[in-house]
Amino acid sequence: MTKDIIKECVAVIAECSLPSTGQGIEIGWADAFNIPIICIHEKGSKISNALHYVSDTFIEYNNEVEMIEKLQKYLGKLA
């Protein structure tokens, strides 16, 4: 079950470029379990304002290569 998997996570990376009810539920579980949430989104996408209540970390990217580079850089700082 997804909820049990989230409980065991160190962090959740959520691709938030498009709205998704299922993803919102999983982000809510992560927040309830005090799991850090890293929100990534494509430049120019309209992300939900509600995400700002559950995360302080937002990474904007222009393409897949930049997304991976930015995630690696951010996660490297946490190690």
C-alpha positions in Angstrom: 0.0 0.0 0.0 1.3 3.4 -0.9 0.7 4.9 2.5 3.0 2.3 4.1 5.7 3.0 1.5 5.6 6.7 2.2 6.0 6.1 5.9 9.4 4.6 5.2 10.6 7.4 2.9 13.4 9.8 3.8 11.8 12.4 1.4 9.1 12.5 -1.3 9.8 14.1 -4.7 6.6 15.2 -6.3 6.4 16.3 -10.0 3.7 19.0 -9.7 3.5 20.4 -13.2 0.0 19.0 -13.7 -2.8 18.7 -11.1 -3.4 15.2 -9.8 -5.9 14.1 -7.1 -4.0 10.9 -6.3 -0.7 12.7 -6.0 -2.3 15.3 -3.7 -3.4 12.5 -1.4 0.1 11.0 -1.3 1.6 14.4 -0.7 -0.9 14.8 2.2 0.2 11.5 3.7 3.8 12.6 3.4 3.0 15.8 5.2 1.1 14.0 7.9 4.1 11.7 8.5 6.5 14.7 8.6 8.3 13.5 5.5 10.0 16.3 3.6 8.4 17.0 0.2 10.4 18.3 -2.7 8.2 19.7 -5.4 9.5 19.9 -8.9 7.7 21.5 -11.8 8.3 22.6 -15.4 8.9 26.3 -16.0 5.7 28.0 -17.0 3.4 25.5 -15.3 0.8 26.7 -12.8 1.3 24.7 -9.6 -1.3 24.6 -6.9 -1.0 27.2 -4.2 -1.8 24.5 -1.6 1.6 23.0 -2.1 3.1 26.0 -0.2 1.4 24.7 2.9 3.2 21.4 2.8 6.6 22.2 1.3 9.3 24.9 1.2 11.3 23.2 -1.5 10.4 24.0 -5.1 12.6 23.2 -8.1 11.7 24.7 -11.4 13.2 23.2 -14.6 13.2 23.8 -18.4 13.8 20.2 -19.6 14.5 16.7 -18.3 18.3 17.1 -18.3 18.0 20.3 -16.2 15.5 18.6 -13.9 17.9 15.8 -13.2 20.9 18.2 -12.7 18.9 20.4 -10.3 17.6 17.4 -8.3 21.1 15.9 -8.1 22.5 19.2 -6.9 19.8 19.7 -4.2 20.0 16.1 -3.0 23.8 16.3 -2.9 23.5 19.1 -0.4 21.4 16.9 1.9 24.0 14.0 1.9 
